[in-house]
Amino acid sequence: MPTLRQLRVFVAVVDTGGFAAAGAALGTSQSSVSHSLATLESQVGAALVHRAPVAVTTHGARLLPYARATLAAADAFDAATPARTPTTGTIRLAVTPTAGHRLVPDLLTLWHTHAPGIRVRLLEGDDVEVAEWLATGAADAAVLVDAPAGTGPVVARDEFRAVTRTDHPLAGTAAIPLADLAEDPLLVSTAGCEPQIRELHRRAGLPYRPTQRVRELTTLMAMVDAGLGVTLMPTLAGPMLPAGLAMTPLTDTLRRVLTLGAPATRPRHPLVGRLLDLTAEHRSPDGPAGPVPA
């Protein structure tokens, strides 16, 4: 039976991308990390991590979610025991890039002020990755998009808008129908929001035919800034735009509700409950990151 230490080593090697880095993160030596992982691989009967370069194997990828879920449950159990006072510890928070840029700094400031003993480690991914990390135990909490009612406190609301260069004929005008952009090449980020952009096109009766699909938002904005096309982004991304880009409202937009959520299928870490309570008590969804800009 694998030990918790072996599972921590396995996850740390994958997350840090190296044996020395995993040892530093766990406060142990590189040789100890290597020995623990080798012992675990011997027990499960398969290599879990490629050594050069370090990368998870097919078997490792299959077992990794179980390792994360086991460690998350063990950490939550330890924090919930009567002998422990759950006021300090580390919580892993999964967020999307747009939420991470504007919303998360406000939340981190709030939590640090009222619960300075709780450290928050950020995991950034797209909507699907964030939900998966929360479900598998890779994350203890997450900022979720359009989660079911009652999932947790609402931390922001926003809507989708067109993003163009400031010299685009429609930049800075009143709300426009999506069809007005049909002649412009459509650029889309795959790091989140693509399902909503598909839905916007479906509602408008327009074919969804992106000219380019890139992952990084910085690359997407650079391409728009270079005049290669237009894109659609939620208003939370507004502060990320360089000076040469502008957001224009859509007449038939799509609105999002962002919620701070805990796992729905496993017990949550006690410290997550503290963060949820603080957020519900002190933060309004119409605070600094909540309202949709005019």
Contacts in CASP RR format, 6 or more apart in sequence:
PFRMAT RR
TARGET T0000
AUTHOR 0000-0000-0000
METHOD contacts of the structure
MODEL  1
MPTLRQLRVFVAVVDTGGFAAAGAALGTSQSSVSHSLATLESQVGAALVH
RAPVAVTTHGARLLPYARATLAAADAFDAATPARTPTTGTIRLAVTPTAG
HRLVPDLLTLWHTHAPGIRVRLLEGDDVEVAEWLATGAADAAVLVDAPAG
TGPVVARDEFRAVTRTDHPLAGTAAIPLADLAEDPLLVSTAGCEPQIREL
HRRAGLPYRPTQRVRELTTLMAMVDAGLGVTLMPTLAGPMLPAGLAMTPL
TDTLRRVLTLGAPATRPRHPLVGRLLDLTAEHRSPDGPAGPVPA
1 43 0 8 1.000
2 40 0 8 1.000
2 43 0 8 1.000
2 44 0 8 1.000
4 70 0 8 1.000
4 71 0 8 1.000
4 74 0 8 1.000
5 36 0 8 1.000
6 36 0 8 1.000
6 37 0 8 1.000
6 39 0 8 1.000
6 40 0 8 1.000
6 43 0 8 1.000
7 40 0 8 1.000
7 67 0 8 1.000
7 70 0 8 1.000
7 71 0 8 1.000
8 26 0 8 1.000
8 71 0 8 1.000
9 22 0 8 1.000
9 26 0 8 1.000
9 33 0 8 1.000
9 36 0 8 1.000
9 37 0 8 1.000
9 40 0 8 1.000
10 37 0 8 1.000
10 40 0 8 1.000
10 48 0 8 1.000
10 49 0 8 1.000
10 60 0 8 1.000
10 64 0 8 1.000
10 67 0 8 1.000
11 64 0 8 1.000
11 67 0 8 1.000
11 68 0 8 1.000
11 71 0 8 1.000
12 22 0 8 1.000
12 23 0 8 1.000
12 25 0 8 1.000
12 26 0 8 1.000
12 33 0 8 1.000
13 19 0 8 1.000
13 22 0 8 1.000
13 33 0 8 1.000
13 37 0 8 1.000
13 49 0 8 1.000
13 54 0 8 1.000
14 49 0 8 1.000
14 56 0 8 1.000
14 64 0 8 1.000
15 22 0 8 1.000
15 25 0 8 1.000
16 22 0 8 1.000
16 23 0 8 1.000
16 24 0 8 1.000
16 25 0 8 1.000
17 54 0 8 1.000
18 54 0 8 1.000
19 30 0 8 1.000
19 33 0 8 1.000
19 34 0 8 1.000
19 37 0 8 1.000
19 54 0 8 1.000
20 30 0 8 1.000
22 30 0 8 1.000
22 33 0 8 1.000
23 29 0 8 1.000
23 30 0 8 1.000
23 32 0 8 1.000
23 33 0 8 1.000
26 33 0 8 1.000
37 48 0 8 1.000
37 49 0 8 1.000
40 48 0 8 1.000
41 47 0 8 1.000
41 48 0 8 1.000
41 49 0 8 1.000
44 59 0 8 1.000
44 63 0 8 1.000
46 57 0 8 1.000
46 59 0 8 1.000
46 60 0 8 1.000
47 57 0 8 1.000
47 59 0 8 1.000
47 60 0 8 1.000
48 56 0 8 1.000
48 57 0 8 1.000
48 59 0 8 1.000
48 60 0 8 1.000
48 63 0 8 1.000
49 55 0 8 1.000
49 56 0 8 1.000
49 57 0 8 1.000
49 60 0 8 1.000
50 56 0 8 1.000
50 57 0 8 1.000
56 64 0 8 1.000
65 136 0 8 1.000
65 137 0 8 1.000
65 138 0 8 1.000
68 136 0 8 1.000
68 137 0 8 1.000
68 138 0 8 1.000
69 136 0 8 1.000
69 137 0 8 1.000
69 266 0 8 1.000
71 137 0 8 1.000
72 137 0 8 1.000
72 138 0 8 1.000
72 140 0 8 1.000
72 263 0 8 1.000
72 266 0 8 1.000
72 269 0 8 1.000
73 266 0 8 1.000
73 267 0 8 1.000
75 269 0 8 1.000
76 140 0 8 1.000
76 267 0 8 1.000
76 268 0 8 1.000
76 269 0 8 1.000
76 270 0 8 1.000
78 84 0 8 1.000
79 86 0 8 1.000
79 89 0 8 1.000
79 269 0 8 1.000
79 270 0 8 1.000
79 271 0 8 1.000
80 86 0 8 1.000
80 267 0 8 1.000
80 270 0 8 1.000
86 270 0 8 1.000
86 271 0 8 1.000
86 274 0 8 1.000
87 115 0 8 1.000
87 117 0 8 1.000
87 118 0 8 1.000
87 271 0 8 1.000
87 274 0 8 1.000
88 117 0 8 1.000
88 118 0 8 1.000
89 117 0 8 1.000
89 118 0 8 1.000
89 119 0 8 1.000
89 271 0 8 1.000
90 118 0 8 1.000
90 119 0 8 1.000
90 120 0 8 1.000
90 121 0 8 1.000
91 118 0 8 1.000
91 119 0 8 1.000
91 120 0 8 1.000
91 121 0 8 1.000
91 140 0 8 1.000
91 141 0 8 1.000
91 269 0 8 1.000
91 271 0 8 1.000
91 272 0 8 1.000
91 275 0 8 1.000
92 120 0 8 1.000
92 121 0 8 1.000
92 122 0 8 1.000
92 123 0 8 1.000
92 133 0 8 1.000
92 138 0 8 1.000
92 139 0 8 1.000
92 140 0 8 1.000
92 141 0 8 1.000
93 104 0 8 1.000
93 120 0 8 1.000
93 121 0 8 1.000
93 122 0 8 1.000
93 123 0 8 1.000
93 139 0 8 1.000
93 140 0 8 1.000
93 141 0 8 1.000
93 142 0 8 1.000
93 143 0 8 1.000
94 122 0 8 1.000
94 123 0 8 1.000
94 124 0 8 1.000
94 125 0 8 1.000
94 129 0 8 1.000
94 130 0 8 1.000
94 133 0 8 1.000
94 134 0 8 1.000
94 138 0 8 1.000
94 139 0 8 1.000
94 141 0 8 1.000
94 142 0 8 1.000
94 143 0 8 1.000
95 103 0 8 1.000
95 104 0 8 1.000
95 122 0 8 1.000
95 123 0 8 1.000
95 124 0 8 1.000
95 125 0 8 1.000
95 130 0 8 1.000
95 142 0 8 1.000
95 143 0 8 1.000
96 124 0 8 1.000
96 125 0 8 1.000
96 126 0 8 1.000
96 127 0 8 1.000
96 130 0 8 1.000
96 143 0 8 1.000
96 145 0 8 1.000
96 191 0 8 1.000
96 192 0 8 1.000
97 124 0 8 1.000
97 125 0 8 1.000
97 191 0 8 1.000
97 192 0 8 1.000
97 217 0 8 1.000
97 237 0 8 1.000
98 193 0 8 1.000
98 217 0 8 1.000
98 233 0 8 1.000
98 234 0 8 1.000
98 236 0 8 1.000
98 237 0 8 1.000
98 240 0 8 1.000
99 143 0 8 1.000
99 156 0 8 1.000
99 236 0 8 1.000
99 258 0 8 1.000
100 122 0 8 1.000
100 124 0 8 1.000
100 143 0 8 1.000
101 236 0 8 1.000
101 237 0 8 1.000
101 239 0 8 1.000
101 240 0 8 1.000
102 236 0 8 1.000
102 237 0 8 1.000
102 238 0 8 1.000
102 239 0 8 1.000
102 240 0 8 1.000
102 288 0 8 1.000
102 289 0 8 1.000
103 143 0 8 1.000
103 155 0 8 1.000
103 156 0 8 1.000
103 236 0 8 1.000
103 258 0 8 1.000
103 289 0 8 1.000
103 290 0 8 1.000
104 122 0 8 1.000
104 143 0 8 1.000
106 283 0 8 1.000
106 287 0 8 1.000
106 288 0 8 1.000
106 289 0 8 1.000
107 155 0 8 1.000
107 260 0 8 1.000
107 279 0 8 1.000
107 283 0 8 1.000
108 120 0 8 1.000
110 278 0 8 1.000
110 279 0 8 1.000
110 282 0 8 1.000
110 283 0 8 1.000
111 118 0 8 1.000
111 120 0 8 1.000
111 275 0 8 1.000
111 278 0 8 1.000
111 279 0 8 1.000
114 278 0 8 1.000
114 282 0 8 1.000
115 271 0 8 1.000
115 274 0 8 1.000
115 275 0 8 1.000
115 278 0 8 1.000
118 271 0 8 1.000
118 274 0 8 1.000
118 275 0 8 1.000
120 275 0 8 1.000
123 130 0 8 1.000
123 133 0 8 1.000
123 138 0 8 1.000
123 139 0 8 1.000
125 191 0 8 1.000
125 192 0 8 1.000
126 190 0 8 1.000
126 191 0 8 1.000
126 192 0 8 1.000
127 145 0 8 1.000
127 192 0 8 1.000
127 193 0 8 1.000
127 195 0 8 1.000
128 192 0 8 1.000
130 139 0 8 1.000
130 142 0 8 1.000
130 143 0 8 1.000
130 144 0 8 1.000
131 142 0 8 1.000
131 144 0 8 1.000
132 138 0 8 1.000
133 139 0 8 1.000
133 142 0 8 1.000
134 141 0 8 1.000
134 142 0 8 1.000
134 144 0 8 1.000
134 261 0 8 1.000
134 262 0 8 1.000
134 263 0 8 1.000
135 263 0 8 1.000
135 264 0 8 1.000
135 265 0 8 1.000
137 263 0 8 1.000
137 266 0 8 1.000
140 262 0 8 1.000
140 263 0 8 1.000
140 268 0 8 1.000
140 269 0 8 1.000
140 271 0 8 1.000
140 272 0 8 1.000
141 260 0 8 1.000
141 261 0 8 1.000
141 262 0 8 1.000
141 268 0 8 1.000
141 269 0 8 1.000
141 272 0 8 1.000
141 275 0 8 1.000
141 276 0 8 1.000
142 260 0 8 1.000
142 261 0 8 1.000
143 155 0 8 1.000
143 258 0 8 1.000
143 259 0 8 1.000
143 260 0 8 1.000
143 261 0 8 1.000
144 151 0 8 1.000
144 258 0 8 1.000
144 259 0 8 1.000
144 260 0 8 1.000
144 261 0 8 1.000
145 256 0 8 1.000
145 257 0 8 1.000
145 258 0 8 1.000
145 259 0 8 1.000
146 256 0 8 1.000
146 257 0 8 1.000
147 257 0 8 1.000
147 259 0 8 1.000
147 261 0 8 1.000
150 259 0 8 1.000
151 259 0 8 1.000
151 261 0 8 1.000
151 264 0 8 1.000
152 259 0 8 1.000
152 260 0 8 1.000
152 261 0 8 1.000
152 262 0 8 1.000
152 276 0 8 1.000
152 280 0 8 1.000
153 259 0 8 1.000
153 260 0 8 1.000
153 276 0 8 1.000
153 279 0 8 1.000
153 280 0 8 1.000
153 283 0 8 1.000
153 285 0 8 1.000
154 257 0 8 1.000
154 258 0 8 1.000
154 259 0 8 1.000
154 285 0 8 1.000
155 258 0 8 1.000
155 259 0 8 1.000
155 260 0 8 1.000
155 279 0 8 1.000
155 283 0 8 1.000
155 285 0 8 1.000
155 289 0 8 1.000
155 290 0 8 1.000
156 236 0 8 1.000
156 257 0 8 1.000
156 258 0 8 1.000
156 285 0 8 1.000
156 289 0 8 1.000
156 290 0 8 1.000
157 255 0 8 1.000
157 256 0 8 1.000
157 257 0 8 1.000
157 258 0 8 1.000
157 285 0 8 1.000
157 286 0 8 1.000
157 290 0 8 1.000
157 291 0 8 1.000
157 292 0 8 1.000
158 234 0 8 1.000
158 235 0 8 1.000
158 236 0 8 1.000
158 255 0 8 1.000
158 256 0 8 1.000
158 258 0 8 1.000
158 290 0 8 1.000
158 292 0 8 1.000
159 234 0 8 1.000
159 235 0 8 1.000
159 249 0 8 1.000
159 250 0 8 1.000
159 253 0 8 1.000
159 254 0 8 1.000
159 255 0 8 1.000
159 256 0 8 1.000
159 292 0 8 1.000
160 193 0 8 1.000
160 196 0 8 1.000
160 197 0 8 1.000
160 200 0 8 1.000
160 232 0 8 1.000
160 233 0 8 1.000
160 234 0 8 1.000
160 235 0 8 1.000
160 250 0 8 1.000
160 253 0 8 1.000
160 254 0 8 1.000
160 255 0 8 1.000
160 256 0 8 1.000
161 232 0 8 1.000
161 233 0 8 1.000
161 234 0 8 1.000
161 235 0 8 1.000
161 247 0 8 1.000
161 248 0 8 1.000
161 249 0 8 1.000
161 250 0 8 1.000
161 253 0 8 1.000
162 170 0 8 1.000
162 176 0 8 1.000
162 178 0 8 1.000
162 181 0 8 1.000
162 230 0 8 1.000
162 231 0 8 1.000
162 232 0 8 1.000
162 247 0 8 1.000
162 248 0 8 1.000
162 249 0 8 1.000
162 250 0 8 1.000
163 221 0 8 1.000
163 224 0 8 1.000
163 230 0 8 1.000
163 231 0 8 1.000
163 232 0 8 1.000
163 233 0 8 1.000
163 237 0 8 1.000
163 241 0 8 1.000
163 245 0 8 1.000
163 246 0 8 1.000
163 247 0 8 1.000
163 248 0 8 1.000
164 170 0 8 1.000
164 171 0 8 1.000
164 181 0 8 1.000
164 184 0 8 1.000
164 224 0 8 1.000
164 229 0 8 1.000
164 230 0 8 1.000
164 245 0 8 1.000
164 246 0 8 1.000
164 248 0 8 1.000
165 171 0 8 1.000
165 224 0 8 1.000
165 225 0 8 1.000
165 227 0 8 1.000
165 244 0 8 1.000
165 245 0 8 1.000
165 246 0 8 1.000
166 243 0 8 1.000
166 244 0 8 1.000
166 245 0 8 1.000
166 246 0 8 1.000
168 230 0 8 1.000
168 246 0 8 1.000
170 176 0 8 1.000
170 180 0 8 1.000
170 181 0 8 1.000
170 248 0 8 1.000
171 246 0 8 1.000
171 248 0 8 1.000
172 246 0 8 1.000
172 248 0 8 1.000
173 248 0 8 1.000
174 249 0 8 1.000
175 248 0 8 1.000
175 249 0 8 1.000
175 250 0 8 1.000
175 251 0 8 1.000
176 248 0 8 1.000
176 249 0 8 1.000
176 250 0 8 1.000
176 251 0 8 1.000
177 204 0 8 1.000
177 250 0 8 1.000
177 251 0 8 1.000
177 252 0 8 1.000
178 200 0 8 1.000
178 201 0 8 1.000
178 204 0 8 1.000
178 206 0 8 1.000
178 250 0 8 1.000
178 252 0 8 1.000
179 204 0 8 1.000
179 206 0 8 1.000
181 230 0 8 1.000
182 206 0 8 1.000
184 229 0 8 1.000
184 230 0 8 1.000
185 211 0 8 1.000
185 212 0 8 1.000
185 228 0 8 1.000
185 229 0 8 1.000
185 230 0 8 1.000
186 209 0 8 1.000
186 210 0 8 1.000
186 211 0 8 1.000
186 229 0 8 1.000
186 230 0 8 1.000
186 231 0 8 1.000
187 210 0 8 1.000
187 211 0 8 1.000
187 212 0 8 1.000
187 214 0 8 1.000
187 220 0 8 1.000
187 223 0 8 1.000
187 224 0 8 1.000
187 228 0 8 1.000
187 229 0 8 1.000
187 230 0 8 1.000
187 231 0 8 1.000
188 194 0 8 1.000
188 197 0 8 1.000
188 210 0 8 1.000
188 212 0 8 1.000
188 213 0 8 1.000
188 214 0 8 1.000
188 220 0 8 1.000
188 231 0 8 1.000
188 232 0 8 1.000
189 213 0 8 1.000
189 214 0 8 1.000
189 215 0 8 1.000
189 216 0 8 1.000
189 217 0 8 1.000
189 220 0 8 1.000
189 231 0 8 1.000
190 213 0 8 1.000
190 214 0 8 1.000
190 215 0 8 1.000
191 215 0 8 1.000
191 216 0 8 1.000
191 217 0 8 1.000
193 232 0 8 1.000
193 233 0 8 1.000
193 234 0 8 1.000
194 213 0 8 1.000
196 234 0 8 1.000
196 254 0 8 1.000
196 256 0 8 1.000
197 208 0 8 1.000
197 232 0 8 1.000
198 208 0 8 1.000
199 254 0 8 1.000
200 232 0 8 1.000
200 250 0 8 1.000
200 252 0 8 1.000
200 253 0 8 1.000
200 254 0 8 1.000
201 207 0 8 1.000
201 208 0 8 1.000
202 208 0 8 1.000
203 252 0 8 1.000
203 254 0 8 1.000
204 252 0 8 1.000
211 228 0 8 1.000
211 229 0 8 1.000
212 223 0 8 1.000
212 228 0 8 1.000
214 220 0 8 1.000
214 223 0 8 1.000
217 233 0 8 1.000
217 237 0 8 1.000
217 240 0 8 1.000
220 231 0 8 1.000
221 231 0 8 1.000
221 240 0 8 1.000
221 241 0 8 1.000
221 242 0 8 1.000
221 245 0 8 1.000
223 229 0 8 1.000
224 230 0 8 1.000
224 231 0 8 1.000
224 245 0 8 1.000
225 242 0 8 1.000
225 244 0 8 1.000
225 245 0 8 1.000
232 250 0 8 1.000
233 247 0 8 1.000
234 256 0 8 1.000
235 247 0 8 1.000
235 292 0 8 1.000
235 293 0 8 1.000
236 258 0 8 1.000
236 289 0 8 1.000
236 290 0 8 1.000
238 247 0 8 1.000
238 293 0 8 1.000
241 247 0 8 1.000
247 293 0 8 1.000
257 285 0 8 1.000
258 285 0 8 1.000
260 275 0 8 1.000
260 276 0 8 1.000
260 279 0 8 1.000
261 276 0 8 1.000
262 268 0 8 1.000
262 269 0 8 1.000
262 272 0 8 1.000
262 273 0 8 1.000
262 276 0 8 1.000
284 290 0 8 1.000
END
